[in-house]
Amino acid sequence: DGEVGDGSLYLMDYLGSMQKVNFGVQGYASNFCLSIFDREWKEGLNEAQALEIVDHCIGELAKRFLIAQPNFLIKVVDKDGVRVHKFGSDPEDN
């Protein structure tokens, strides 16, 4: 938001219904990661704290999900642009 200086995240479902949310997880990963975000997300997280939560989610997926996916790209979008954080090796290498 240009007036307030804060960003917003919205989730849109398959019917086109839009809802403002604090965090979002989609697909099968949501079965494992939503509870982690519910427990660990706090208002005013900095980027390092948010990436730590994502790291917990990736660890939970590695333990409990039946598909082994060792590589992840995390994209951070903010007022400075888009940055990519990689967990594991670069997915383009595989």
Stockholm file with secondary structure:
# STOCKHOLM 1.0

chainA/1-94         DGEVGDGSLYLMDYLGSMQKVNFGVQGYASNFCLSIFDREWKEGLNEAQALEIVDHCIGELAKRFLIAQPNFLIKVVDKDGVRVHKFGSDPEDN
#=GR chainA/1-94 SS CTTTCCCCEEEECTTCCEEEESCCCCGGGHHHHHHHHHHHCCTTCCHHHHHHHHHHHHHHHHHHCSSCCCCEEEEEEETTEEEEEEESSCGGGC
#=GC SS_cons        CTTTCCCCEEEECTTCCEEEESCCCCGGGHHHHHHHHHHHCCTTCCHHHHHHHHHHHHHHHHHHCSSCCCCEEEEEEETTEEEEEEESSCGGGC
//
